[in-house]
Amino acid sequence: MKRFAGTLVVSVCVAAASLVVVHAQGKGKTDPNLMTIAKAGQVIRNPKTMAIYWGSAWNNPATAGDIITGMDSFFTGLSDSHFAELASEYGDKNGLISSLSIYLGHVIDSTEPPAGALSTSAVVAEACKASGNNPDPNGVYFVYTSTPASLPGTCAIRAYGTCGARRLPVQAVYVPYMTGTDGQCRGVLDQGDDGSVTGHSTALGQYGNVAANQFMNNITDPNGNGWKDAFGDGIAFKCDGIFIPSGNFEQFSDGSLWTVRMKWSNAAYQAGTGALNHKGLPGCVD
């Protein structure tokens, strides 16, 4: 049990799991209920993060609000947090994912981003630009635009590619401008993200939840060849829509509080513990 901001939260502690591919009995097929890893699968074992705010509007306090300072706190406090430990049962042939991460800070690119949702190539290009075509191989680059996506429900888009003539690999996440009440991305609002407790605007709560999902997706499944089930669902999507109980918050190592979606645990599923996901499977933990 953990007590966050005076609220009692029951957490599932998960032991580190070995790299195992589980097969359905009698049919020799991969069990779709468990995440699996390909023989050549990879993870980001020692992750780093960087935030890129694209658009001159981010220099305007009316646009930026509490988002830039709040996300600085999010990425800093993510390291060595209980939440980050949820990924530490997954790994590759070289070891397990560390709960420690390094925040490389944020930059503001005052050029104007394209209107509407970015293409994956534009996301990669912006991450390459911000890193001087020398991205950290362990880095996840979050690209925040000052313009909303053109399609409702676009909360984030993962992108990966290469930078420069040396074709250095880069992991990036595009997050469009959000207000906290955006249709399908409003999960934290539905969960009662109480700004009087967290000190966050509703928009910042939404940005935090999206970043939490995308961070976990990227470090457990970089380049699409890591941990996921037979349907392609990864650590975050397998618990889509499953949050910690309303009114409770995840406390990061810097003391900041966040409302985040639960994440899938193979160990919890195999033990029959954890919250039920949208398919009724017990494997979602916080």
C-alpha positions as CSV (number, residue, x, y, z in Angstrom):
1,M,0.0,0.0,0.0
2,K,1.1,3.5,-0.7
3,R,-0.2,6.8,0.7
4,F,-0.2,9.6,-1.7
5,A,-1.3,13.1,-0.6
6,G,-3.3,11.6,2.2
7,T,-5.1,9.2,-0.1
8,L,-4.8,5.5,0.5
9,V,-3.9,3.6,-2.7
10,V,-3.4,-0.1,-3.1
11,S,-0.6,-0.9,-5.5
12,V,0.5,-4.2,-6.9
13,C,4.2,-4.9,-6.5
14,V,5.5,-6.8,-9.4
15,A,8.7,-8.8,-9.3
16,A,11.1,-8.7,-12.3
17,A,10.1,-11.2,-14.9
18,S,12.5,-13.2,-17.1
19,L,12.2,-13.0,-20.9
20,V,9.6,-15.6,-21.6
21,V,7.4,-16.2,-24.6
22,V,4.2,-17.9,-23.4
23,H,2.3,-20.2,-25.8
24,A,-1.3,-21.3,-25.7
25,Q,-1.8,-24.9,-24.5
26,G,-2.1,-27.5,-27.2
27,K,-2.1,-25.2,-30.3
28,G,1.5,-23.9,-30.3
29,K,0.3,-20.3,-30.9
30,T,1.3,-17.3,-28.9
31,D,-1.2,-16.6,-26.1
32,P,-2.8,-13.3,-27.1
33,N,-3.3,-12.4,-23.4
34,L,0.4,-12.0,-22.7
35,M,2.9,-9.6,-24.1
36,T,5.7,-11.3,-26.0
37,I,9.1,-10.4,-27.4
38,A,10.6,-11.3,-30.7
39,K,14.0,-13.1,-30.7
40,A,15.6,-9.9,-31.9
41,G,13.4,-7.7,-29.7
42,Q,14.8,-4.6,-28.0
43,V,14.0,-2.2,-25.2
44,I,15.4,1.1,-24.0
45,R,17.1,-0.1,-20.8
46,N,18.5,3.3,-19.7
47,P,15.9,5.8,-21.0
48,K,16.3,9.6,-21.5
49,T,13.7,12.1,-22.4
50,M,13.6,15.5,-24.0
51,A,10.7,17.9,-24.6
52,I,10.5,20.0,-27.8
53,Y,7.9,22.8,-27.9
54,W,7.4,23.7,-31.6
55,G,5.8,27.1,-32.4
56,S,6.3,30.7,-31.4
57,A,3.1,30.6,-29.3
58,W,4.9,28.5,-26.7
59,N,6.7,31.8,-25.7
60,N,3.3,33.2,-24.8
61,P,2.3,32.5,-21.2
62,A,-1.4,32.5,-22.3
63,T,-0.6,29.5,-24.5
64,A,2.1,27.7,-22.5
65,G,0.2,28.1,-19.1
66,D,1.6,25.6,-16.7
67,I,2.4,23.0,-19.3
68,I,6.2,23.6,-19.9
69,T,7.1,23.9,-16.2
70,G,4.7,21.1,-15.3
71,M,6.2,18.7,-17.9
72,D,9.7,19.6,-16.7
73,S,8.5,18.3,-13.3
74,F,6.9,15.3,-14.9
75,F,10.0,14.1,-16.8
76,T,12.3,14.9,-13.8
77,G,10.1,13.2,-11.3
78,L,9.5,10.2,-13.5
79,S,13.0,8.9,-12.7
80,D,13.1,6.5,-9.8
81,S,9.4,6.7,-9.4
82,H,7.1,3.9,-8.5
83,F,5.4,4.4,-11.8
84,A,8.7,4.0,-13.7
85,E,9.3,0.7,-11.9
86,L,6.3,-0.8,-13.7
87,A,8.4,-1.3,-16.8
88,S,11.3,-2.9,-14.9
89,E,9.9,-6.4,-15.4
90,Y,10.6,-6.1,-19.1
91,G,13.9,-6.3,-20.8
92,D,15.9,-7.8,-23.7
93,K,18.9,-10.1,-23.9
94,N,21.1,-7.4,-22.3
95,G,19.0,-6.8,-19.2
96,L,15.9,-5.2,-17.7
97,I,14.6,-1.7,-18.1
98,S,15.9,0.6,-15.3
99,S,13.4,2.8,-13.4
100,L,16.0,5.6,-13.5
101,S,15.9,8.0,-16.4
102,I,17.6,11.2,-17.4
103,Y,15.7,14.3,-18.5
104,L,17.6,16.2,-21.1
105,G,15.5,19.3,-20.6
106,H,13.3,21.3,-23.0
107,V,13.8,23.5,-26.0
108,I,11.4,25.9,-27.8
109,D,11.6,26.0,-31.6
110,S,10.0,29.3,-32.5
111,T,9.4,28.4,-36.2
112,E,5.8,27.6,-37.0
113,P,4.7,23.9,-37.2
114,P,2.4,22.7,-40.0
115,A,-1.3,23.1,-39.4
116,G,-3.1,19.9,-38.3
117,A,-1.6,16.6,-37.3
118,L,2.0,16.1,-38.2
119,S,3.2,13.3,-40.5
120,T,5.6,10.8,-38.9
121,S,8.4,12.2,-41.2
122,A,7.8,15.7,-39.8
123,V,8.0,14.4,-36.2
124,V,11.3,12.6,-36.9
125,A,12.7,15.7,-38.7
126,E,11.9,18.0,-35.8
127,A,13.5,15.6,-33.3
128,C,16.6,15.4,-35.5
129,K,16.7,19.2,-35.7
130,A,16.5,19.6,-32.0
131,S,19.2,17.0,-31.4
132,G,21.5,18.5,-34.0
133,N,21.2,15.3,-36.0
134,N,22.9,13.5,-33.1
135,P,20.0,11.9,-31.1
136,D,20.8,10.0,-28.0
137,P,20.2,6.3,-28.7
138,N,18.4,6.0,-25.4
139,G,16.4,9.1,-25.9
140,V,12.6,9.6,-26.4
141,Y,12.0,13.0,-28.0
142,F,8.5,14.5,-27.2
143,V,7.5,17.0,-29.9
144,Y,4.7,19.4,-28.6
145,T,3.1,21.6,-31.2
146,S,1.2,24.9,-30.5
147,T,-1.5,23.8,-32.9
148,P,-4.2,21.1,-32.4
149,A,-4.5,18.0,-34.5
150,S,-7.1,18.2,-37.3
151,L,-8.6,14.8,-36.4
152,P,-10.5,14.4,-33.1
153,G,-9.0,11.9,-30.8
154,T,-5.4,12.3,-31.9
155,C,-3.7,12.3,-28.5
156,A,-0.2,11.3,-29.6
157,I,1.6,9.7,-32.5
158,R,4.7,7.6,-32.2
159,A,7.4,7.9,-34.8
160,Y,10.8,6.5,-35.3
161,G,13.4,6.9,-38.0
162,T,17.0,8.1,-38.6
163,C,18.9,11.4,-38.5
164,G,21.5,12.8,-40.9
165,A,23.9,11.2,-43.2
166,R,25.0,8.7,-40.5
167,R,21.3,7.6,-40.2
168,L,21.4,7.6,-36.4
169,P,18.1,6.0,-35.0
170,V,15.7,8.3,-33.2
171,Q,12.5,7.7,-31.2
172,A,10.0,10.5,-31.2
173,V,6.4,11.2,-30.0
174,Y,4.2,13.9,-31.4
175,V,1.6,15.5,-29.1
176,P,-0.7,18.1,-30.5
177,Y,-1.9,21.1,-28.5
178,M,-4.6,20.1,-26.0
179,T,-6.9,21.9,-23.6
180,G,-7.7,19.1,-21.3
181,T,-11.2,18.6,-22.5
182,D,-10.5,17.2,-25.9
183,G,-12.9,14.4,-26.7
184,Q,-11.3,11.0,-26.6
185,C,-8.1,12.3,-24.9
186,R,-9.9,13.7,-21.9
187,G,-9.4,10.6,-19.7
188,V,-7.9,12.4,-16.7
189,L,-10.9,14.8,-16.6
190,D,-13.2,11.8,-16.4
191,Q,-11.1,10.4,-13.5
192,G,-11.5,13.5,-11.4
193,D,-8.0,15.0,-11.8
194,D,-8.3,17.5,-9.0
195,G,-6.2,20.5,-9.7
196,S,-6.7,21.7,-6.1
197,V,-4.7,18.6,-5.1
198,T,-2.2,18.2,-7.9
199,G,-1.7,21.9,-8.6
200,H,-2.1,21.2,-12.3
201,S,-4.5,22.6,-14.8
202,T,-6.7,20.0,-16.5
203,A,-4.7,20.4,-19.6
204,L,-1.4,19.6,-17.8
205,G,-3.0,16.6,-16.3
206,Q,-3.9,15.4,-19.8
207,Y,-0.4,16.1,-21.1
208,G,1.0,14.1,-18.2
209,N,-1.2,11.1,-18.8
210,V,-0.4,11.1,-22.6
211,A,3.4,11.3,-21.8
212,A,3.2,8.5,-19.3
213,N,1.6,6.2,-21.9
214,Q,4.0,7.1,-24.7
215,F,7.1,6.9,-22.5
216,M,6.1,3.3,-21.5
217,N,5.3,2.3,-25.1
218,N,8.6,3.6,-26.4
219,I,10.9,2.1,-23.8
220,T,9.2,-1.4,-23.9
221,D,8.6,-1.4,-27.7
222,P,11.1,0.8,-29.6
223,N,10.9,0.5,-33.3
224,G,8.0,-1.8,-33.0
225,N,10.0,-4.9,-32.2
226,G,9.7,-5.1,-28.5
227,W,7.1,-6.2,-26.0
228,K,3.5,-6.6,-27.2
229,D,0.8,-9.2,-27.5
230,A,-0.3,-11.2,-30.6
231,F,-2.7,-8.3,-31.5
232,G,0.0,-5.7,-31.4
233,D,-1.1,-4.2,-28.1
234,G,1.6,-3.0,-25.8
235,I,2.1,-2.1,-22.1
236,A,-0.2,0.9,-22.3
237,F,-2.9,0.0,-24.8
238,K,-3.6,-3.3,-23.0
239,C,-4.9,-1.2,-20.1
240,D,-6.6,1.4,-22.3
241,G,-9.1,3.4,-20.3
242,I,-8.1,1.7,-17.0
243,F,-7.1,4.4,-14.4
244,I,-6.1,4.3,-10.8
245,P,-9.2,4.9,-8.6
246,S,-10.7,8.3,-9.0
247,G,-9.4,10.8,-6.5
248,N,-6.1,8.9,-6.1
249,F,-2.8,10.0,-7.7
250,E,0.6,8.6,-8.6
251,Q,3.4,10.4,-6.7
252,F,6.6,10.9,-8.6
253,S,10.1,11.1,-7.1
254,D,10.0,14.9,-7.0
255,G,6.7,14.8,-5.0
256,S,4.5,15.8,-7.9
257,L,1.1,14.1,-8.3
258,W,-0.3,12.7,-11.5
259,T,-3.4,10.9,-12.7
260,V,-2.2,8.2,-15.1
261,R,-3.5,5.1,-16.8
262,M,-2.6,1.7,-15.4
263,K,0.0,-0.4,-17.2
264,W,0.0,-4.1,-18.1
265,S,2.1,-6.5,-16.1
266,N,2.7,-10.1,-17.3
267,A,3.6,-11.0,-13.7
268,A,0.4,-9.7,-12.3
269,Y,-1.6,-11.5,-15.0
270,Q,0.1,-14.8,-14.4
271,A,-0.6,-14.3,-10.6
272,G,-4.2,-13.4,-11.3
273,T,-3.8,-10.1,-9.5
274,G,-4.2,-6.5,-10.8
275,A,-7.2,-4.7,-12.1
276,L,-9.2,-6.0,-15.0
277,N,-8.6,-4.5,-18.4
278,H,-11.2,-3.8,-21.1
279,K,-11.1,-7.5,-22.1
280,G,-11.6,-8.7,-18.5
281,L,-8.0,-9.8,-18.0
282,P,-6.4,-9.2,-14.6
283,G,-3.1,-7.6,-15.4
284,C,-3.3,-3.8,-15.0
285,V,-1.2,-2.3,-12.2
286,D,-0.4,1.1,-10.8
